Amino acid sequence: MTNEARGWSAVPSAASALTPSAPRRTGRSAVGRGLLLTLGGVLMVAALLLVMVAIGADTGLAGFAAGFVFSLVPVCIVLPALLWLDRLEAEPVGQLLFAFGWGALVATSVALVVNTYSVTVLTQHGGSVSTTAVLVAPWVEETCKGAAVLVVLLWRRQEFDGVVDGIVYAGLAGLGFAFTENVLYLGRALQEDGSSGLAMTFVLRCVFGPFAHPLFTMAIGVGLGIAVQTTRTWLKVVAPLAGLLVAVLLHGLWNLSAVAGLRGFVGVYVAVQVPIFAAAVGFAVWARRRESRLIRRHLQVYVASGWFTAAEAQMLGSTSERRRARAWARQVAGPPGRRAMRGFQAAATELAFARDRATRTSASHGGSDVERYLLQEVTAQRYALLGGR
């Protein structure tokens, strides 16, 4: 199979083999980033200790171990779906782990404290646990989970490109929260009702509702993604607030069905939750296809100036063609060739999104350090594959 068959050609005339040098960061920004990372690490460790002590005291060692193992099942179902959405422009692994860890540790710790306090206050004034589950917990938990997406947005703004990124980070925060919550409920069920209680809780939480928490929080991710992409000031404020409201409503409805008994749960699940889930899946697929079109559109500027061929731009906007291109690169140049193709695809995708950001914000893009760095990276990856052939 020839280079041209996969969109690879001799190095375009506008490209020169320059060694990429990442955009510089000032000393002040490096210090600030280091302090934030340290603070985040301390917060995560403190939350981990709190969660382990609180859950362990409630479930016992056997319950904690069983809950931990069975809670991995929905993670293995939801995580591949979120990573599939993230295939076009894979987010940094550290940021993905942060979102999951925030949901699993920080959000659950805050929710555990606030929800417990709310139950105490409400029961003292004639309320019930169900009142907290339906009216209080959704606000507390969705705000805590959504904060993970906001932190990533503020921390790494240049890598947060829109709705799909918001969905992925929100979904991971929700998945992390659900994982820790499942450990608690599954372990408690084993402790109180034995294996039959564990089995029933597993079916309800891990089989019927593995996407529940991620789905609720995705609404916040969509809102923040819209805020990032729009140029309307009012929409930058309204979209995240609307996303939070939708997340709370969905969460409250889910909790209401759970406290309404088995028949009520099944009825709401079939009539409401299944259609909502189907709509969410359709929206996520549409958003990813929109990103494919965006990549092809913005790379046309670089096709015209000789940085890419038309076939390369077409390949970069198609997940199936990108996969075939990596397979071809491995065939002709082995594992190093596949790595070079993957690096080429990643740099070109970042370039398209960087241009999209600059276009939306009316920023000067042509002379930017980011653009120059990414073009050099594209050239370096092309030479890594073709230079040795």
N, C-alpha and C positions, 0 to 999 in steps of 0.2 A: 504494500500500500504506500503510495507516494505522500510526500509532505502536503502537496496541494489537495489531496483527497481529504485531509483533515484540517485544511485551512492554514497549514504552516507553509511558509514560503521562505525564500532568502530574506535576510533582514531588510525591512523597508528602508527606503532611501533617507527618510527623515530621522531614523534612529541611529544612535551611536552607542558603542559598547562602553558605557560608563558604569563605574562601580557605584551602586546605590548608597546614598548617605541619608539616613533618616533625618527629618526636620529637627532642628535643634530645640531643646527646651531650656529655659532660663534656670539658673540656680534656684530662684525663688519657687518656681513651679515644681522643681524636683523635690525640694524640701517639703512643700505642701503636700505633694503626692505621698511622700514617705510618711508624713505624720498621719495622713488619712488612712494609709494602709495599716499603720501600727494601731491606730484607734479601732479600725475595723477588726483587726485580729484579736485585740483584747475583748471587744464586744462579743465576737463569735465564741471565744473560749468561755467567757462568763455565761453566755446563753447556753452553751453545751452543758456546763456543770449544772445549771439550774434545771434544764430539761431532764437530764439523767437522774438527778436526785428526786425531782417531782414525780416523774413517771415510775421510777424504780420503787418509790415508797407506795405507790398506788397499785402496782402490778406484781411486785415481787420479782425475784430473779428469773424464775421459770416463765412467768408471764411476759417479762420484758424480752427475753430471748425469743419466745414464740412470736410475739408481736413484731419484733424486728425482722424475723425471717419472712413471715407472711406479708409484711408490708412492702417487701421488695417486689412482689408480684405486680401490683399496679405501676410501679416505677418502670419495670421492664416492658410494660404495655405503652405507657404514655411517652417515655423518654425518646424512643425511636421516632415517634410521630413528630415530636418537636424538633428533633435533629433533622428530620426530612424537610421540614419547612425551612430550616436554616441552611440548606445545602448550597444555594446560590452564592450567598455571602456569609460564610461561616464566621460566627462571632468568636472572639478570643475565648479559649477554654477557661481561663481564669475568671472571666466575667460571667460565664455560664455557671461555673461552680459557685461563684459568689451569690448569684440569684437563687440557686437551689439551697445553699447554706443559709442565706438570710431567711428564706421561707421555713426551713426546717428547724432553725435555732432561734433567731432573733424574733421573728413574727410569732412563733409559737410561745416563746417565753413571755412576751408582752401580752398576748391574748390569754395565756394561762392566768396571769396575775389579774388582769382587768376583768375577765369573765368570772373568775372566782369571787372577786370583790363585788361584782354586780349581782351575782346570785345571793350573796349574803345580805346586801342592802335591800334587794327586791323582796326576798322572803320575809325580812323584818317588817316590810310595809304591805304585806298581803299578796305579793307577787309569787311567781313560781319559777322553777328551772326552765320550763317551756317558754316563759316570757323572755328570759335571757337568751335562749337559743334562737328565738325568732326575731326579736327586736333589738338586742344589744350585740350579740356575737357577730352577726354579719357586718355591722359597721366597724367593729374593732378589728376583726380578722382581715377584711378586705383592705382596710386602710393600712394595716401592718404589712400585708403581702404586697400591695401596690407600691409601698415605699421602696421596695427593692428595685423596681423598674425606674422610679424617680432617681434613686441614688446612682444607678448605672447611667442614666441620661445626663445627670449633672457631672458625673465623674469622667465619662468618656463620650462627650457630646459628638465628637467627630466620627464616632463609629456607630452612632445610633441614627439609622437612616429612615425610619418610618414605621409603618404599621406592622410589618412582618417581624421586625426586631422587637417591637413592643409585645407582640403575641408570644414570641419565644421566651423572652425574659419573664414576662408575667406568668406564662405557663410553667416555667421552671420554679418560680417562687411558690406558685400554688401547689406544684408537685411536691416540693420540699415540705411545705406545711402539711399536706395530706399524709406524707410518709410518717412524720412524727406523730400526728394525731392518730393515725392508724395503729402505730405501736402502742399508744395509750389505750385505745378502745379495744383492740384485740387482746392485749395483755390483761386488761381488766375483765373482759368476758371470760377468758380462761380461768382467771382467779375466782370469779364469782359463780360461773355456771359450767365450768369444765369444758371438755372438748366440744360438746354440742353447742354451747354458747359461742365458743370460738368459731365454729363452722358457720353459724348463722350470721355472726358479725362480719366474717370474711366475705360471705356472699353479698350481703347488703352494701358493704363499703368498698370492697376490692373488685367485685365482679360487676355489680350494677352501677357503681359510681366511681370508676377509676379516674374519669376525666372531670369529676365534679368541681373540685377546688381549682384545678388549672383553668377550667372553662370560665368560672366566675371571674377570676382575676384577669383573664385575657381581655375582658371588656375594658379594664383600666389600661392595659397595654395598647389596645386600639385607640383609646382616647389620647394617650400620650404620643402615640405614633402620628395621629392626625395633627396634634399640636406642633410637632416637629416639622411637618411637611407644609403646613398652611402659612400664608403670609398675612392672614387676617388676625388682628390682635384679639378681638373678642372670641374667636374660635380657639385660640391658644389657651384661653381660660375655660371656656365652656366645655370643650371636648373632654379634657381629663375629668372634670366634675361630672359630666354626663356618664362617662365610663365608670366612675366610682358608684354612681347611683344605680346603674344597670347591674353592676357586680353585686351590690348589696341586695337589690331586689331578687336576683336569681338565687343568691345564697339564702335569703330569708325564706323564699318559697321552698327551697330544698329542705331546710330545717323544719318548716311547717309540715311538710309531707312526712318527715321522719317522726314527728311527735303525734301525728294523726293516726298512728297504727299501721299495720301491714297493708290493709286494703287501701287506706288513703295514700300510702307511699306508692303502691303499685299504680293506682289511678293517676296520680300526678306525674309519675315517672313516664307512663305511656303517653298521656295526653299533652304534657308540657315539656318534660325534660328531653325526650327523644327528638321532637321537632327542633328544639333549641340547639341540641347537639348537632343535628344534621345541618342546620343553618350555619352554625359556627364553622363546621368543617368546610362547607361550601365557600364561606367568606375567606377562610384561610387559604384555600386553594386558589381562589380568585386573586388574592393579594400577592401570592407568590408569582402567578402568571403575569401580573402587572409589573412586578419587579423585572421579569424576563424582558418584557417590552421596553422598560426603562433602560436596561443595560444596552440593548441593541440600538435604541434611539440616541443615547448620549455618546456611544462609541463611534457613531457616524462622523462626528467632527474629526476624530483621530484617523478614521479611514481616509477622509478627504486629504489629510495632511501627511499620510503615508506611514503612520505608526502601526496601523493594523490593516490587514487585507479585509475585503468584504466577507470572505468565507470565515475568517476568524471572528468577526463581530457577530455573524450569524450563529456560529458555534457557541460563543460565550453567552448567548441569550437563550440557550436550550439546555435543560438538564440532561436530556438523553444524549445530545451531541457532545456535551462536556464529558460525560462518562465514556463515550466511545473514543473521544480524543485521548483520555488518560490511558485507556486500554491500548490504543495504537502506540502511544509514547512508550509504554512499557515493552511492547513487542519490538520496537526498533532500537530502544536504548536501555532496556532493563529498568530496574527500580529507580536509578537516578533520573532516567527520562520521565518516568511517571511523576516523580517529585517535582521536576522542572515544569511539567505541564500543569500540575496542581498549583505551583507557585505563580505561573503565568496567568492562570485563570483567576486566582485570588487577587493578584495585583490589578488586573484589568477590570475586575468587578468593583474593587475599591475605587478605581479611577472613575468609573461611570457614576458611582454614587457620590463621589466628591464633586464631580461636575454638576450633578443634580442639585446638591446642596448649594453650590455657588450660584446656580441659575435661579433657584427659589429665593435666595437672599440678596440677589443683585450684587454679589461680591465680585471683585476682580479675581478671575480664576486663572487666566493664562500664565501669569508669572508666579503663581503660588509655589511655595516650597513643597507642599503635599503633592501637587500635580507633577512637579519635576522629579520628585523621589519615586513616585509610582511609575512614571514613564521609564525611568532608569531601571527600576525593578523588572518591568515587562521586558526590556531589552536584555537584561542580565539572564533572565529565565529562558528567553528564546535562545541565547547563545549557549546556555548550559546544555540544551538538547541538541541544537543543530551544529554547534561549534566543533563537536567531536566526531561528526559524521563525514 
